[in-house]
Amino acid sequence: MVFLQGHRLTLNVINPDLLSIEDSYPKWLNSQDGDEFTCHAAWPNDLESIRGYVRNSNGSRNRLLLAIVLIDSNEHIGNLELTRIDFINRKCELAILIGDRSKIGQGFGNEALRLIIGHAFEKLGLHRIYLGVNSLNHRAIKCYTQIGFKNEGVSREGIRSSSGMVDIINMGLLKSEYRL
């Protein structure tokens, strides 16, 4: 089901009952090659645990998990999520994964982020969105900065990567700073 629509992609609700082990989503989460900047593949992700995670997300009012789907091909290329949605303090955490490695660098992440950020500020009434990004993920840092996120500090050696322990750059975006 389409939740938000952009020019080249939609953000869709994920139906856990339609997920199969052959789908791209479970493959991304278990891909050692595609886990350069995250820790998704540190443990095996079986189909039932993924379905459970999606069900919990779909039933939550403090988490919004959506599939990034290309309009022209109906291809599911990634996911994004607002987590820790706090309506009292009007803030949330943002996470994105472009799981289809061939789609990285084509602006799909930027378009998806702009859709969900607009929704968070305008529809959910949030004031602040924050995230943590692997300091070696220069492409993501550039994308977040272009959107308006500001560096808010560093969690030193906060995540393990193939090159050892690396820093997490903490970034935040206030509604007043957001650029369409």
PyMOL CGO cylinders between C-alpha atoms (Angstrom):
from pymol import cmd
from pymol.cgo import CYLINDER

trace = [
    CYLINDER, 0.00, 0.00, 0.00, 1.39, 3.40, -1.04, 0.3, 1, 1, 1, 1, 1, 1,
    CYLINDER, 1.39, 3.40, -1.04, 1.79, 5.73, 1.93, 0.3, 1, 1, 1, 1, 1, 1,
    CYLINDER, 1.79, 5.73, 1.93, 3.76, 8.64, 0.42, 0.3, 1, 1, 1, 1, 1, 1,
    CYLINDER, 3.76, 8.64, 0.42, 4.50, 9.33, -3.25, 0.3, 1, 1, 1, 1, 1, 1,
    CYLINDER, 4.50, 9.33, -3.25, 7.45, 11.14, -4.78, 0.3, 1, 1, 1, 1, 1, 1,
    CYLINDER, 7.45, 11.14, -4.78, 8.52, 11.70, -8.38, 0.3, 1, 1, 1, 1, 1, 1,
    CYLINDER, 8.52, 11.70, -8.38, 10.41, 8.44, -8.87, 0.3, 1, 1, 1, 1, 1, 1,
    CYLINDER, 10.41, 8.44, -8.87, 9.48, 6.40, -5.83, 0.3, 1, 1, 1, 1, 1, 1,
    CYLINDER, 9.48, 6.40, -5.83, 6.83, 5.66, -3.26, 0.3, 1, 1, 1, 1, 1, 1,
    CYLINDER, 6.83, 5.66, -3.26, 7.11, 4.88, 0.43, 0.3, 1, 1, 1, 1, 1, 1,
    CYLINDER, 7.11, 4.88, 0.43, 4.92, 1.86, 1.09, 0.3, 1, 1, 1, 1, 1, 1,
    CYLINDER, 4.92, 1.86, 1.09, 3.64, 0.01, 4.11, 0.3, 1, 1, 1, 1, 1, 1,
    CYLINDER, 3.64, 0.01, 4.11, 5.30, -3.43, 4.25, 0.3, 1, 1, 1, 1, 1, 1,
    CYLINDER, 5.30, -3.43, 4.25, 2.91, -6.38, 4.47, 0.3, 1, 1, 1, 1, 1, 1,
    CYLINDER, 2.91, -6.38, 4.47, 4.71, -8.99, 6.62, 0.3, 1, 1, 1, 1, 1, 1,
    CYLINDER, 4.71, -8.99, 6.62, 2.50, -11.81, 5.34, 0.3, 1, 1, 1, 1, 1, 1,
    CYLINDER, 2.50, -11.81, 5.34, 3.71, -11.21, 1.77, 0.3, 1, 1, 1, 1, 1, 1,
    CYLINDER, 3.71, -11.21, 1.77, 7.41, -11.41, 2.67, 0.3, 1, 1, 1, 1, 1, 1,
    CYLINDER, 7.41, -11.41, 2.67, 9.24, -14.53, 1.54, 0.3, 1, 1, 1, 1, 1, 1,
    CYLINDER, 9.24, -14.53, 1.54, 12.82, -15.66, 1.89, 0.3, 1, 1, 1, 1, 1, 1,
    CYLINDER, 12.82, -15.66, 1.89, 13.25, -14.91, -1.82, 0.3, 1, 1, 1, 1, 1, 1,
    CYLINDER, 13.25, -14.91, -1.82, 12.39, -11.22, -1.35, 0.3, 1, 1, 1, 1, 1, 1,
    CYLINDER, 12.39, -11.22, -1.35, 15.11, -8.62, -1.48, 0.3, 1, 1, 1, 1, 1, 1,
    CYLINDER, 15.11, -8.62, -1.48, 14.51, -7.37, 2.09, 0.3, 1, 1, 1, 1, 1, 1,
    CYLINDER, 14.51, -7.37, 2.09, 15.69, -10.56, 3.91, 0.3, 1, 1, 1, 1, 1, 1,
    CYLINDER, 15.69, -10.56, 3.91, 18.62, -10.83, 1.48, 0.3, 1, 1, 1, 1, 1, 1,
    CYLINDER, 18.62, -10.83, 1.48, 19.83, -7.28, 2.28, 0.3, 1, 1, 1, 1, 1, 1,
    CYLINDER, 19.83, -7.28, 2.28, 19.67, -7.85, 6.00, 0.3, 1, 1, 1, 1, 1, 1,
    CYLINDER, 19.67, -7.85, 6.00, 21.77, -11.00, 5.70, 0.3, 1, 1, 1, 1, 1, 1,
    CYLINDER, 21.77, -11.00, 5.70, 24.24, -9.75, 3.08, 0.3, 1, 1, 1, 1, 1, 1,
    CYLINDER, 24.24, -9.75, 3.08, 27.76, -9.54, 4.41, 0.3, 1, 1, 1, 1, 1, 1,
    CYLINDER, 27.76, -9.54, 4.41, 28.82, -7.59, 1.31, 0.3, 1, 1, 1, 1, 1, 1,
    CYLINDER, 28.82, -7.59, 1.31, 26.09, -4.99, 1.77, 0.3, 1, 1, 1, 1, 1, 1,
    CYLINDER, 26.09, -4.99, 1.77, 26.72, -4.51, 5.49, 0.3, 1, 1, 1, 1, 1, 1,
    CYLINDER, 26.72, -4.51, 5.49, 29.60, -2.08, 5.17, 0.3, 1, 1, 1, 1, 1, 1,
    CYLINDER, 29.60, -2.08, 5.17, 28.08, 0.72, 7.28, 0.3, 1, 1, 1, 1, 1, 1,
    CYLINDER, 28.08, 0.72, 7.28, 25.50, -1.08, 9.45, 0.3, 1, 1, 1, 1, 1, 1,
    CYLINDER, 25.50, -1.08, 9.45, 25.39, -4.11, 11.71, 0.3, 1, 1, 1, 1, 1, 1,
    CYLINDER, 25.39, -4.11, 11.71, 22.32, -5.78, 10.16, 0.3, 1, 1, 1, 1, 1, 1,
    CYLINDER, 22.32, -5.78, 10.16, 24.24, -8.90, 9.15, 0.3, 1, 1, 1, 1, 1, 1,
    CYLINDER, 24.24, -8.90, 9.15, 25.99, -9.42, 12.48, 0.3, 1, 1, 1, 1, 1, 1,
    CYLINDER, 25.99, -9.42, 12.48, 23.34, -12.07, 13.26, 0.3, 1, 1, 1, 1, 1, 1,
    CYLINDER, 23.34, -12.07, 13.26, 21.26, -14.14, 10.86, 0.3, 1, 1, 1, 1, 1, 1,
    CYLINDER, 21.26, -14.14, 10.86, 17.85, -12.63, 10.16, 0.3, 1, 1, 1, 1, 1, 1,
    CYLINDER, 17.85, -12.63, 10.16, 15.34, -15.41, 9.55, 0.3, 1, 1, 1, 1, 1, 1,
    CYLINDER, 15.34, -15.41, 9.55, 12.03, -14.77, 7.83, 0.3, 1, 1, 1, 1, 1, 1,
    CYLINDER, 12.03, -14.77, 7.83, 9.91, -15.09, 10.97, 0.3, 1, 1, 1, 1, 1, 1,
    CYLINDER, 9.91, -15.09, 10.97, 12.00, -12.58, 12.93, 0.3, 1, 1, 1, 1, 1, 1,
    CYLINDER, 12.00, -12.58, 12.93, 11.77, -10.10, 10.02, 0.3, 1, 1, 1, 1, 1, 1,
    CYLINDER, 11.77, -10.10, 10.02, 8.01, -10.61, 9.81, 0.3, 1, 1, 1, 1, 1, 1,
    CYLINDER, 8.01, -10.61, 9.81, 7.74, -10.08, 13.56, 0.3, 1, 1, 1, 1, 1, 1,
    CYLINDER, 7.74, -10.08, 13.56, 9.74, -6.86, 13.36, 0.3, 1, 1, 1, 1, 1, 1,
    CYLINDER, 9.74, -6.86, 13.36, 7.53, -5.56, 10.55, 0.3, 1, 1, 1, 1, 1, 1,
    CYLINDER, 7.53, -5.56, 10.55, 4.34, -6.54, 12.42, 0.3, 1, 1, 1, 1, 1, 1,
    CYLINDER, 4.34, -6.54, 12.42, 5.55, -4.74, 15.56, 0.3, 1, 1, 1, 1, 1, 1,
    CYLINDER, 5.55, -4.74, 15.56, 6.47, -1.68, 13.51, 0.3, 1, 1, 1, 1, 1, 1,
    CYLINDER, 6.47, -1.68, 13.51, 3.12, -1.63, 11.70, 0.3, 1, 1, 1, 1, 1, 1,
    CYLINDER, 3.12, -1.63, 11.70, 1.26, -1.79, 15.01, 0.3, 1, 1, 1, 1, 1, 1,
    CYLINDER, 1.26, -1.79, 15.01, 3.31, 0.92, 16.72, 0.3, 1, 1, 1, 1, 1, 1,
    CYLINDER, 3.31, 0.92, 16.72, 2.65, 4.63, 17.11, 0.3, 1, 1, 1, 1, 1, 1,
    CYLINDER, 2.65, 4.63, 17.11, 6.26, 5.38, 18.00, 0.3, 1, 1, 1, 1, 1, 1,
    CYLINDER, 6.26, 5.38, 18.00, 7.81, 3.75, 14.93, 0.3, 1, 1, 1, 1, 1, 1,
    CYLINDER, 7.81, 3.75, 14.93, 7.10, 4.09, 11.19, 0.3, 1, 1, 1, 1, 1, 1,
    CYLINDER, 7.10, 4.09, 11.19, 8.76, 1.55, 8.88, 0.3, 1, 1, 1, 1, 1, 1,
    CYLINDER, 8.76, 1.55, 8.88, 8.29, 1.97, 5.13, 0.3, 1, 1, 1, 1, 1, 1,
    CYLINDER, 8.29, 1.97, 5.13, 9.57, 0.31, 1.96, 0.3, 1, 1, 1, 1, 1, 1,
    CYLINDER, 9.57, 0.31, 1.96, 11.24, 2.44, -0.71, 0.3, 1, 1, 1, 1, 1, 1,
    CYLINDER, 11.24, 2.44, -0.71, 9.70, 1.30, -4.01, 0.3, 1, 1, 1, 1, 1, 1,
    CYLINDER, 9.70, 1.30, -4.01, 10.54, 2.56, -7.51, 0.3, 1, 1, 1, 1, 1, 1,
    CYLINDER, 10.54, 2.56, -7.51, 7.46, 3.72, -9.41, 0.3, 1, 1, 1, 1, 1, 1,
    CYLINDER, 7.46, 3.72, -9.41, 8.61, 2.60, -12.88, 0.3, 1, 1, 1, 1, 1, 1,
    CYLINDER, 8.61, 2.60, -12.88, 9.51, -0.98, -11.92, 0.3, 1, 1, 1, 1, 1, 1,
    CYLINDER, 9.51, -0.98, -11.92, 7.67, -1.53, -8.60, 0.3, 1, 1, 1, 1, 1, 1,
    CYLINDER, 7.67, -1.53, -8.60, 11.06, -2.66, -7.26, 0.3, 1, 1, 1, 1, 1, 1,
    CYLINDER, 11.06, -2.66, -7.26, 11.62, -2.60, -3.47, 0.3, 1, 1, 1, 1, 1, 1,
    CYLINDER, 11.62, -2.60, -3.47, 15.12, -1.06, -3.17, 0.3, 1, 1, 1, 1, 1, 1,
    CYLINDER, 15.12, -1.06, -3.17, 15.32, -0.16, 0.52, 0.3, 1, 1, 1, 1, 1, 1,
    CYLINDER, 15.32, -0.16, 0.52, 13.59, 0.79, 3.73, 0.3, 1, 1, 1, 1, 1, 1,
    CYLINDER, 13.59, 0.79, 3.73, 13.45, 3.81, 5.94, 0.3, 1, 1, 1, 1, 1, 1,
    CYLINDER, 13.45, 3.81, 5.94, 12.21, 4.18, 9.45, 0.3, 1, 1, 1, 1, 1, 1,
    CYLINDER, 12.21, 4.18, 9.45, 11.27, 6.81, 11.96, 0.3, 1, 1, 1, 1, 1, 1,
    CYLINDER, 11.27, 6.81, 11.96, 11.92, 5.33, 15.41, 0.3, 1, 1, 1, 1, 1, 1,
    CYLINDER, 11.92, 5.33, 15.41, 11.65, 6.56, 18.99, 0.3, 1, 1, 1, 1, 1, 1,
    CYLINDER, 11.65, 6.56, 18.99, 8.88, 8.94, 17.92, 0.3, 1, 1, 1, 1, 1, 1,
    CYLINDER, 8.88, 8.94, 17.92, 8.32, 11.15, 20.94, 0.3, 1, 1, 1, 1, 1, 1,
    CYLINDER, 8.32, 11.15, 20.94, 5.20, 13.30, 20.59, 0.3, 1, 1, 1, 1, 1, 1,
    CYLINDER, 5.20, 13.30, 20.59, 5.79, 15.07, 23.92, 0.3, 1, 1, 1, 1, 1, 1,
    CYLINDER, 5.79, 15.07, 23.92, 9.24, 16.36, 22.97, 0.3, 1, 1, 1, 1, 1, 1,
    CYLINDER, 9.24, 16.36, 22.97, 8.32, 16.33, 19.25, 0.3, 1, 1, 1, 1, 1, 1,
    CYLINDER, 8.32, 16.33, 19.25, 11.36, 14.39, 18.02, 0.3, 1, 1, 1, 1, 1, 1,
    CYLINDER, 11.36, 14.39, 18.02, 12.32, 11.08, 16.43, 0.3, 1, 1, 1, 1, 1, 1,
    CYLINDER, 12.32, 11.08, 16.43, 15.28, 9.11, 15.13, 0.3, 1, 1, 1, 1, 1, 1,
    CYLINDER, 15.28, 9.11, 15.13, 15.69, 8.41, 11.41, 0.3, 1, 1, 1, 1, 1, 1,
    CYLINDER, 15.69, 8.41, 11.41, 17.26, 5.39, 9.70, 0.3, 1, 1, 1, 1, 1, 1,
    CYLINDER, 17.26, 5.39, 9.70, 17.53, 4.47, 6.03, 0.3, 1, 1, 1, 1, 1, 1,
    CYLINDER, 17.53, 4.47, 6.03, 18.88, 1.48, 4.14, 0.3, 1, 1, 1, 1, 1, 1,
    CYLINDER, 18.88, 1.48, 4.14, 19.26, 1.34, 0.37, 0.3, 1, 1, 1, 1, 1, 1,
    CYLINDER, 19.26, 1.34, 0.37, 19.58, -2.42, 0.23, 0.3, 1, 1, 1, 1, 1, 1,
    CYLINDER, 19.58, -2.42, 0.23, 19.89, -2.73, -3.55, 0.3, 1, 1, 1, 1, 1, 1,
    CYLINDER, 19.89, -2.73, -3.55, 23.53, -1.71, -3.97, 0.3, 1, 1, 1, 1, 1, 1,
    CYLINDER, 23.53, -1.71, -3.97, 23.02, -0.94, -7.68, 0.3, 1, 1, 1, 1, 1, 1,
    CYLINDER, 23.02, -0.94, -7.68, 20.64, 1.89, -6.74, 0.3, 1, 1, 1, 1, 1, 1,
    CYLINDER, 20.64, 1.89, -6.74, 23.06, 3.77, -4.47, 0.3, 1, 1, 1, 1, 1, 1,
    CYLINDER, 23.06, 3.77, -4.47, 24.22, 7.14, -5.77, 0.3, 1, 1, 1, 1, 1, 1,
    CYLINDER, 24.22, 7.14, -5.77, 21.17, 7.78, -7.96, 0.3, 1, 1, 1, 1, 1, 1,
    CYLINDER, 21.17, 7.78, -7.96, 19.33, 10.15, -5.61, 0.3, 1, 1, 1, 1, 1, 1,
    CYLINDER, 19.33, 10.15, -5.61, 16.72, 7.65, -4.41, 0.3, 1, 1, 1, 1, 1, 1,
    CYLINDER, 16.72, 7.65, -4.41, 17.82, 7.95, -0.79, 0.3, 1, 1, 1, 1, 1, 1,
    CYLINDER, 17.82, 7.95, -0.79, 17.63, 11.74, -0.97, 0.3, 1, 1, 1, 1, 1, 1,
    CYLINDER, 17.63, 11.74, -0.97, 14.11, 11.64, -2.44, 0.3, 1, 1, 1, 1, 1, 1,
    CYLINDER, 14.11, 11.64, -2.44, 12.92, 9.10, 0.15, 0.3, 1, 1, 1, 1, 1, 1,
    CYLINDER, 12.92, 9.10, 0.15, 14.42, 11.12, 3.00, 0.3, 1, 1, 1, 1, 1, 1,
    CYLINDER, 14.42, 11.12, 3.00, 12.73, 14.32, 1.82, 0.3, 1, 1, 1, 1, 1, 1,
    CYLINDER, 12.73, 14.32, 1.82, 9.36, 12.55, 1.67, 0.3, 1, 1, 1, 1, 1, 1,
    CYLINDER, 9.36, 12.55, 1.67, 9.58, 11.11, 5.18, 0.3, 1, 1, 1, 1, 1, 1,
    CYLINDER, 9.58, 11.11, 5.18, 11.07, 14.27, 6.69, 0.3, 1, 1, 1, 1, 1, 1,
    CYLINDER, 11.07, 14.27, 6.69, 8.26, 16.36, 5.21, 0.3, 1, 1, 1, 1, 1, 1,
    CYLINDER, 8.26, 16.36, 5.21, 5.75, 13.90, 6.67, 0.3, 1, 1, 1, 1, 1, 1,
    CYLINDER, 5.75, 13.90, 6.67, 7.44, 13.97, 10.09, 0.3, 1, 1, 1, 1, 1, 1,
    CYLINDER, 7.44, 13.97, 10.09, 7.42, 17.76, 10.28, 0.3, 1, 1, 1, 1, 1, 1,
    CYLINDER, 7.42, 17.76, 10.28, 4.10, 18.54, 8.60, 0.3, 1, 1, 1, 1, 1, 1,
    CYLINDER, 4.10, 18.54, 8.60, 1.81, 15.60, 9.42, 0.3, 1, 1, 1, 1, 1, 1,
    CYLINDER, 1.81, 15.60, 9.42, 3.27, 14.30, 12.67, 0.3, 1, 1, 1, 1, 1, 1,
    CYLINDER, 3.27, 14.30, 12.67, 4.05, 17.78, 13.99, 0.3, 1, 1, 1, 1, 1, 1,
    CYLINDER, 4.05, 17.78, 13.99, 7.60, 16.91, 15.00, 0.3, 1, 1, 1, 1, 1, 1,
    CYLINDER, 7.60, 16.91, 15.00, 10.21, 19.59, 15.69, 0.3, 1, 1, 1, 1, 1, 1,
    CYLINDER, 10.21, 19.59, 15.69, 13.49, 17.62, 15.53, 0.3, 1, 1, 1, 1, 1, 1,
    CYLINDER, 13.49, 17.62, 15.53, 14.84, 14.57, 13.67, 0.3, 1, 1, 1, 1, 1, 1,
    CYLINDER, 14.84, 14.57, 13.67, 18.16, 13.00, 14.62, 0.3, 1, 1, 1, 1, 1, 1,
    CYLINDER, 18.16, 13.00, 14.62, 20.35, 10.16, 13.38, 0.3, 1, 1, 1, 1, 1, 1,
    CYLINDER, 20.35, 10.16, 13.38, 23.72, 8.52, 13.76, 0.3, 1, 1, 1, 1, 1, 1,
    CYLINDER, 23.72, 8.52, 13.76, 25.91, 7.76, 10.74, 0.3, 1, 1, 1, 1, 1, 1,
    CYLINDER, 25.91, 7.76, 10.74, 29.11, 5.77, 10.37, 0.3, 1, 1, 1, 1, 1, 1,
    CYLINDER, 29.11, 5.77, 10.37, 31.91, 8.32, 9.95, 0.3, 1, 1, 1, 1, 1, 1,
    CYLINDER, 31.91, 8.32, 9.95, 33.24, 6.37, 6.94, 0.3, 1, 1, 1, 1, 1, 1,
    CYLINDER, 33.24, 6.37, 6.94, 29.92, 6.68, 5.10, 0.3, 1, 1, 1, 1, 1, 1,
    CYLINDER, 29.92, 6.68, 5.10, 30.84, 9.92, 3.30, 0.3, 1, 1, 1, 1, 1, 1,
    CYLINDER, 30.84, 9.92, 3.30, 28.04, 9.60, 0.73, 0.3, 1, 1, 1, 1, 1, 1,
    CYLINDER, 28.04, 9.60, 0.73, 25.38, 9.47, 3.47, 0.3, 1, 1, 1, 1, 1, 1,
    CYLINDER, 25.38, 9.47, 3.47, 26.95, 12.35, 5.41, 0.3, 1, 1, 1, 1, 1, 1,
    CYLINDER, 26.95, 12.35, 5.41, 26.93, 14.48, 2.24, 0.3, 1, 1, 1, 1, 1, 1,
    CYLINDER, 26.93, 14.48, 2.24, 23.27, 13.61, 1.58, 0.3, 1, 1, 1, 1, 1, 1,
    CYLINDER, 23.27, 13.61, 1.58, 22.19, 14.44, 5.14, 0.3, 1, 1, 1, 1, 1, 1,
    CYLINDER, 22.19, 14.44, 5.14, 24.13, 17.73, 5.04, 0.3, 1, 1, 1, 1, 1, 1,
    CYLINDER, 24.13, 17.73, 5.04, 22.51, 18.72, 1.72, 0.3, 1, 1, 1, 1, 1, 1,
    CYLINDER, 22.51, 18.72, 1.72, 19.09, 18.18, 3.28, 0.3, 1, 1, 1, 1, 1, 1,
    CYLINDER, 19.09, 18.18, 3.28, 20.03, 20.40, 6.21, 0.3, 1, 1, 1, 1, 1, 1,
    CYLINDER, 20.03, 20.40, 6.21, 21.19, 18.06, 8.97, 0.3, 1, 1, 1, 1, 1, 1,
    CYLINDER, 21.19, 18.06, 8.97, 23.84, 19.54, 11.26, 0.3, 1, 1, 1, 1, 1, 1,
    CYLINDER, 23.84, 19.54, 11.26, 26.70, 17.73, 12.97, 0.3, 1, 1, 1, 1, 1, 1,
    CYLINDER, 26.70, 17.73, 12.97, 25.83, 17.54, 16.67, 0.3, 1, 1, 1, 1, 1, 1,
    CYLINDER, 25.83, 17.54, 16.67, 28.85, 15.63, 17.90, 0.3, 1, 1, 1, 1, 1, 1,
    CYLINDER, 28.85, 15.63, 17.90, 30.64, 12.33, 17.76, 0.3, 1, 1, 1, 1, 1, 1,
    CYLINDER, 30.64, 12.33, 17.76, 30.23, 9.03, 19.54, 0.3, 1, 1, 1, 1, 1, 1,
    CYLINDER, 30.23, 9.03, 19.54, 33.85, 7.99, 19.50, 0.3, 1, 1, 1, 1, 1, 1,
    CYLINDER, 33.85, 7.99, 19.50, 34.52, 4.46, 18.23, 0.3, 1, 1, 1, 1, 1, 1,
    CYLINDER, 34.52, 4.46, 18.23, 30.80, 3.79, 18.48, 0.3, 1, 1, 1, 1, 1, 1,
    CYLINDER, 30.80, 3.79, 18.48, 30.46, 1.15, 15.76, 0.3, 1, 1, 1, 1, 1, 1,
    CYLINDER, 30.46, 1.15, 15.76, 32.54, -1.73, 14.49, 0.3, 1, 1, 1, 1, 1, 1,
    CYLINDER, 32.54, -1.73, 14.49, 33.41, -1.94, 10.81, 0.3, 1, 1, 1, 1, 1, 1,
    CYLINDER, 33.41, -1.94, 10.81, 35.76, -4.00, 8.69, 0.3, 1, 1, 1, 1, 1, 1,
    CYLINDER, 35.76, -4.00, 8.69, 38.48, -1.43, 9.42, 0.3, 1, 1, 1, 1, 1, 1,
    CYLINDER, 38.48, -1.43, 9.42, 37.97, -1.62, 13.18, 0.3, 1, 1, 1, 1, 1, 1,
    CYLINDER, 37.97, -1.62, 13.18, 36.08, 0.63, 15.57, 0.3, 1, 1, 1, 1, 1, 1,
    CYLINDER, 36.08, 0.63, 15.57, 34.91, 3.86, 13.93, 0.3, 1, 1, 1, 1, 1, 1,
    CYLINDER, 34.91, 3.86, 13.93, 33.12, 6.98, 15.09, 0.3, 1, 1, 1, 1, 1, 1,
    CYLINDER, 33.12, 6.98, 15.09, 29.41, 7.66, 14.75, 0.3, 1, 1, 1, 1, 1, 1,
    CYLINDER, 29.41, 7.66, 14.75, 28.58, 11.18, 13.60, 0.3, 1, 1, 1, 1, 1, 1,
    CYLINDER, 28.58, 11.18, 13.60, 25.45, 12.39, 15.40, 0.3, 1, 1, 1, 1, 1, 1,
    CYLINDER, 25.45, 12.39, 15.40, 23.36, 14.68, 13.22, 0.3, 1, 1, 1, 1, 1, 1,
    CYLINDER, 23.36, 14.68, 13.22, 20.11, 16.56, 13.78, 0.3, 1, 1, 1, 1, 1, 1,
    CYLINDER, 20.11, 16.56, 13.78, 17.62, 18.57, 11.79, 0.3, 1, 1, 1, 1, 1, 1,
    CYLINDER, 17.62, 18.57, 11.79, 15.18, 21.11, 13.20, 0.3, 1, 1, 1, 1, 1, 1,
    CYLINDER, 15.18, 21.11, 13.20, 11.98, 21.92, 11.34, 0.3, 1, 1, 1, 1, 1, 1,
    CYLINDER, 11.98, 21.92, 11.34, 13.15, 25.53, 10.96, 0.3, 1, 1, 1, 1, 1, 1,
    CYLINDER, 13.15, 25.53, 10.96, 16.34, 24.33, 9.21, 0.3, 1, 1, 1, 1, 1, 1,
    CYLINDER, 16.34, 24.33, 9.21, 14.69, 21.98, 6.74, 0.3, 1, 1, 1, 1, 1, 1,
    CYLINDER, 14.69, 21.98, 6.74, 15.21, 22.80, 3.06, 0.3, 1, 1, 1, 1, 1, 1,
    CYLINDER, 15.21, 22.80, 3.06, 12.82, 21.27, 0.53, 0.3, 1, 1, 1, 1, 1, 1,
]
cmd.load_cgo(trace, "trace")
